[in-house]
């Protein structure tokens, strides 16, 4: 197990390095700059700002300086939030984004697992076709379309739920969580159905039924542990994807999380904020992938044997 973890961590190092390098040079090739605005900045002021943030150096010198700062744990100052370091802005927005991602993951698991298990119990019937058709719609419908539709229906026409903000009331969190979690619920439903169909045909399931166990016990106690392994493997990249992809939902519902900082940084050409957020989210994706693989091995002894080299 530990050998597997170390190998995965060592494999992640070049991946993160490529992400840093590609992002660093691509954002500097984009049109505009961090100090460009509708009203032109006085040339002397612009030169002073560039000197303050080391933008007067060559691109390679800036790159080496940034990499050296990362090794010290310094992501640099934000160009658009004077007095703020990038890591401080990430720390201020992350709790809200993480909370939104957690609620969205709960929605995805609750809806997806129930729909997938129900569909797998009677394959190729209406009980299978209806939830899987809805799952396909959920996969195809993007969040920037689903969010406004939910706002129009539940926020404006029915006036049941608030349409923006992220307060202490539970109602503030319902629409954003459903919007963000809907697509992942569809993926979870399809993975649950596939995993359960494979497990339900195994010999030990037939043995459990032959013993006279109720179908509820067979499904919940025996089938779901093995049938939901694909879902467990999907949890790591899913939660990382929820965090990384929340910027659309946060923009629609005016949620002051990390995603909105990311969007504003892209519009403002805030180089250090774009870089810092990209690096942080990349590390999260790598770590959650590793955690999901470890959880899948814990649930499936055969995977542990393959990793340890046993037969």
C-alpha positions in Angstrom: 0.0 0.0 0.0 2.7 2.5 1.0 4.7 1.7 -2.1 1.6 2.4 -4.2 1.1 5.7 -2.5 4.7 6.8 -3.0 4.6 5.8 -6.7 1.5 7.9 -7.2 2.9 10.9 -5.4 6.1 10.7 -7.5 4.0 10.5 -10.7 2.1 13.6 -9.6 5.2 15.8 -9.4 5.9 16.0 -13.2 2.1 16.5 -13.8 2.0 19.5 -11.4 5.2 20.9 -12.9 3.7 20.7 -16.5 0.5 22.4 -15.3 2.5 25.3 -13.6 4.7 25.8 -16.7 1.9 25.7 -19.2 -0.3 28.0 -17.2 2.5 30.5 -16.6 3.4 31.0 -20.2 -0.1 30.7 -21.6 -1.6 33.5 -19.5 1.3 35.8 -20.4 0.6 35.2 -24.1 -3.0 36.2 -23.7 -4.0 39.7 -24.9 -3.9 42.5 -22.3 -2.2 42.8 -19.0 -2.9 43.1 -15.3 -2.7 46.9 -15.5 -4.6 47.5 -18.7 -8.0 49.3 -18.2 -10.5 51.2 -20.2 -8.7 54.4 -19.2 -5.0 54.1 -20.1 -2.6 54.1 -17.2 0.1 56.8 -17.2 3.3 55.2 -18.7 5.4 56.2 -15.7 2.9 54.7 -13.3 2.6 51.5 -15.4 6.4 51.1 -15.4 6.5 51.6 -11.6 3.8 48.9 -11.2 5.6 46.5 -13.4 8.8 47.0 -11.5 7.0 46.5 -8.2 5.7 43.1 -9.4 8.9 42.1 -11.3 7.0 42.3 -14.6 9.9 44.3 -16.1 12.1 41.2 -16.0 12.3 38.7 -18.9 9.7 36.0 -18.9 12.2 33.3 -18.0 13.5 35.4 -15.1 9.9 35.8 -13.9 9.3 32.0 -14.3 12.4 31.1 -12.3 11.5 33.6 -9.6 7.9 32.3 -9.3 9.1 28.6 -9.1 11.6 29.7 -6.3 8.7 31.4 -4.5 6.6 28.2 -4.7 9.3 26.2 -3.0 9.1 28.8 -0.1 5.3 28.5 0.0 4.8 31.9 -1.5 2.3 32.2 -4.4 3.0 35.9 -4.8 0.8 39.0 -4.3 -2.5 39.6 -6.1 -2.3 42.3 -8.8 -5.9 43.3 -8.3 -6.2 43.0 -4.5 -3.5 45.2 -3.1 -2.1 44.0 0.2 -3.4 40.5 -0.3 -1.3 37.4 -1.0 -2.8 34.8 -3.3 -2.7 32.1 -0.7 -4.7 34.3 1.6 -7.4 34.9 -1.1 -7.6 31.1 -1.7 -7.9 30.5 2.0 -10.8 33.0 2.3 -12.8 31.5 -0.6 -12.0 27.8 -0.2 -14.4 27.1 2.8 -17.4 28.3 0.9 -16.5 26.5 -2.3 -15.7 23.3 -0.3 -19.1 23.6 1.5 -20.9 24.0 -1.9 -18.9 21.0 -3.3 -19.8 18.9 -0.3 -23.5 19.6 -0.6 -23.4 19.0 -4.3 -21.6 15.6 -3.8 -24.4 14.6 -1.3 -27.0 15.4 -3.9 -25.1 13.5 -6.5 -24.7 10.4 -4.3 -28.2 10.4 -2.9 -29.9 10.8 -6.3 -27.4 8.8 -8.4 -27.1 5.8 -6.1 -30.8 5.4 -5.6 -31.6 5.8 -9.3 -28.8 3.4 -10.3 -29.8 0.7 -7.9 -33.5 0.9 -8.8 -32.6 0.7 -12.5 -30.3 -2.3 -11.9 -33.0 -4.3 -10.0 -35.2 -4.6 -13.2 -33.0 -4.1 -16.2 -34.5 -3.4 -19.6 -37.9 -2.4 -18.2 -39.5 1.0 -17.5 -38.0 1.0 -14.1 -34.6 1.0 -15.9 -35.3 3.2 -18.8 -36.9 6.1 -17.0 -34.1 6.9 -14.5 -31.4 6.2 -17.1 -33.1 8.6 -19.6 -33.2 11.3 -16.9 -29.5 10.5 -16.2 -28.6 11.1 -19.8 -30.5 14.4 -19.8 -28.5 15.4 -16.7 -25.2 14.6 -18.4 -26.2 16.6 -21.5 -27.5 19.7 -19.7 -24.7 22.1 -18.7 -24.9 24.0 -15.4 -25.1 27.4 -17.0 -28.5 26.2 -18.5 -29.8 24.3 -15.5 -29.0 27.0 -13.0 -31.1 29.8 -14.7 -34.0 27.3 -15.3 -34.1 26.4 -11.6 -33.9 30.1 -10.6 -36.8 30.9 -13.0 -39.0 28.0 -11.7 -38.3 27.9 -7.9 -37.0 31.4 -7.3 -39.0 33.7 -9.5 -42.3 31.9 -10.4 -42.9 29.8 -7.3 -40.9 32.0 -5.0 -39.9 29.0 -2.8 -36.2 29.5 -2.6 -33.7 32.5 -2.8 -31.9 33.0 -6.1 -28.6 34.4 -4.9 -26.2 34.6 -2.0 -24.8 32.0 0.4 -26.1 32.8 3.9 -26.8 30.7 7.0 -30.3 29.7 5.9 -30.6 26.1 4.5 -32.7 27.5 1.6 -29.7 29.5 0.3 -27.8 26.3 -0.5 -30.5 24.2 -2.2 -30.5 25.6 -5.7 -26.7 25.9 -6.1 -26.1 22.4 -4.7 -28.7 20.9 -7.1 -27.3 22.8 -10.0 -23.7 21.7 -9.4 -24.5 18.1 -8.4 -27.0 17.3 -11.1 -24.5 16.3 -13.8 -22.5 14.2 -11.3 -25.7 12.5 -10.1 -26.2 11.4 -13.6 -22.7 9.9 -13.8 -23.2 8.2 -10.4 -26.5 6.7 -11.6 -24.9 5.1 -14.6 -21.9 3.8 -12.7 -24.2 2.4 -9.9 -26.4 0.6 -12.5 -23.4 -0.9 -14.3 -21.7 -2.0 -11.1 -24.9 -3.5 -9.6 -25.7 -5.4 -12.8 -22.3 -7.0 -12.7 -22.6 -8.0 -9.0 -26.2 -9.2 -9.2 -25.1 -11.9 -11.6 -22.4 -13.3 -9.3 -22.6 -16.7 -7.7 -22.6 -15.4 -4.1 -25.7 -13.3 -4.8 -27.5 -16.4 -6.1 -26.4 -18.3 -3.0 -27.7 -15.6 -0.8 -31.1 -15.7 -2.5 -31.1 -19.5 -2.3 -30.7 -19.3 1.4 -34.0 -17.4 1.5 -32.7 -14.0 2.4 -35.1 -11.1 1.7 -34.3 -9.2 -1.5 -33.7 -6.1 0.6 -31.0 -7.8 2.6 -29.4 -9.3 -0.6 -29.2 -5.9 -2.3 -28.2 -3.7 0.6 -25.9 -6.0 2.6 -24.3 -8.2 -0.2 -24.7 -6.5 -3.6 -24.1 -2.8 -2.9 -20.7 -3.1 -1.3 -19.2 -4.6 -4.5 -21.6 -2.9 -6.9 -20.7 0.6 -5.7 -16.9 0.2 -6.1 -17.0 2.1 -9.5 -18.8 5.0 -7.6 -16.2 5.0 -4.9 -13.5 5.2 -7.6 -15.3 8.1 -9.1 -15.7 10.1 -5.8 -12.1 11.5 -5.8 -12.2 13.1 -9.3 -15.8 14.0 -8.8 -15.2 16.0 -5.6 -12.1 17.6 -7.2 -14.2 18.4 -10.3 -16.9 19.9 -8.2 -14.4 22.3 -6.5 -12.7 23.1 -9.8 -16.0 23.5 -11.8 -17.9 25.5 -9.2 -17.0 28.9 -10.8 -20.1 28.8 -13.1 -22.5 28.1 -10.3 -20.8 30.6 -8.0 -21.2 33.2 -10.8 -24.8 32.4 -11.4 -25.8 32.5 -7.8 -23.4 35.2 -6.7 -21.6 33.0 -4.2 -18.3 34.5 -2.8 -16.2 31.4 -3.2 -13.0 30.5 -4.8 -14.6 30.1 -8.2 -15.6 33.7 -8.4 -12.0 34.7 -7.5 -10.9 32.5 -10.4 -13.3 34.1 -12.9 -12.4 37.7 -11.8 -8.7 36.9 -12.0 -9.2 35.7 -15.6 -11.0 38.9 -16.6 -8.5 41.1 -14.7 -5.4 39.2 -16.0 -4.4 38.7 -12.4 -1.4 36.4 -13.3 -0.5 35.3 -9.8 -4.2 34.6 -8.8 -4.8 32.5 -11.9 -1.6 30.6 -11.3 -2.2 30.0 -7.6 -5.7 28.8 -8.1 -4.8 26.5 -11.0 -2.0 25.0 -9.0 -4.1 24.6 -5.9 -7.0 22.9 -7.8 -4.5 20.6 -9.7 -3.0 19.4 -6.4 -6.6 18.8 -5.1 -7.4 16.7 -8.1 -4.3 14.6 -7.7 -4.9 14.0 -4.0 -8.6 13.2 -4.3 -7.8 10.7 -7.1 -5.3 9.0 -4.8 -7.8 8.9 -1.9 -10.5 7.4 -4.0 -8.1 4.7 -5.3 -7.1 3.9 -1.7 -10.8 3.6 -0.7 -11.5 1.4 -3.6 -8.7 -0.9 -2.6 -10.0 -1.1 1.0 -13.4 -2.2 -0.3 -12.0 -4.7 -2.8 -9.4 -7.2 -1.5 -8.5 -8.3 -5.1 -7.2 -4.7 -5.8 -5.0 -4.9 -2.7 -3.5 -8.2 -3.9 -2.8 -6.7 -7.3 -1.1 -3.7 -5.8 1.0 -5.8 -3.4 1.9 -8.2 -6.2 0.2 -11.2 -4.6 -1.7 -13.9 -6.4 
